């Protein structure tokens, strides 16, 4: 069904944005000690490696999200290849990413707002109200369908869980930026659940470009034959995420025929 396909692509793109790394909830002591001084250690960490070296994937994820949380907010543009494009802004709240995005997906213009674990989508064909609410704990068909995709995906700490025991390869490193290649298991990223809307769990290959403060400036992700490019900018720029008015929000009812 085209509507659910559009929603799946939009959700995957928006929620995938948060997969930039952090520590696991039960963080090992070594990670905790490094996270308290990410800004002072990041340059030396990047400078100590060279092309071809391997680094711990979970530790890399921790460094990235520590830097993102310290910056607090920013803007993003996404090239979704044949699927479309997106742009928007985000802020980190209690360690989780909240965002406001505008997307062109499969010929449709959508808006997505995520806040306090709830996702709002505007522009879905057939919706009775301007905005559709998708709640991971909701009982409506749309929320149930995408519960596996949403879940804790707004929490970037899921990436470190997925990368535990993995290695990231250094592509290049300098005083100004460092580039790493990593392979991600999507099922681990989603807490081991397989979403109805996204049954494939083939490994995802990603390339992260980090600045001197370990903040991501670019991500390139290859998954299921598609390449997604994400560019981050305006780190620290004030961002306010506003949810739509309650009377403009409803649940999406799947057609019965």
Steps between C-alpha positions, in 0.01 A plus 500: 500500500647834395400688814670259737801481268535880511466496878760226533756686288438826685525338842812306409667818375396717793574245769817384331628852551534430869728202435815703543623321807511510879570275793280213602270562795714271712824672407830332591725696732755570228236656279368710786840643574562588136156658457568763764787647300398446139597850385849478646571144389341503154783677319765278652291190426463599135864604470624170643354292219582471131333364189447128522494484880208343685327654800230369729159563342311556825766742627477696174121516541542628856737776390260618228194525719690657788598772254145533365350531846759762593415701185130460579344576162558548129362475149504220246443435130445150361530357150289184493595404145208380292268533801528879537662755730455665837612796708438614852634572846545304820578538867619257765266464799593272788744320272243441226455672169189705428454637151291685247543389140352575158529220247426432137425125488369315192337815363342597833604790727502394863580668828622303798528619859630273774478604863484314832494164325202586279522546122266727304472480121325747269422431135411129503245432226160406641548633853187656649686774687805698389732319743521129580639391836718191526550385857720193566256412780187583299230247412396645163605301188762753383672516839498121527636461148798725564562425867810300409639786294434767761559350844822647637632614163495860622763392749838497323641273770355213297787530255765423760299191594500392135874566466612317814785270410537652151787691346492825303763552230679833476474634144703812570587720796633853547486779757180633340298184433496123516311252283390149602329207329271284715255213446173509696256218579152659464337238722734591784437869435126440547546304820483166324146549368409467134250766393208398278581794274868408474544121501852497357785510747791491255813673633519874442829657396563854620775759471527769768692824459574673832638848562779582747246489785364157397170647375376329182511724193399237245362147495467271200289189552462211255203273571293271279654640183426860599750770593400772747719804559451716809675834555503663845556872557435791737605312811377687808252713305188556717219265394142478629290194418125575502240224492179558300179614678297213644194578287712456187621152599331163444585136444523354153245234409617246244256450210293183528501431128 
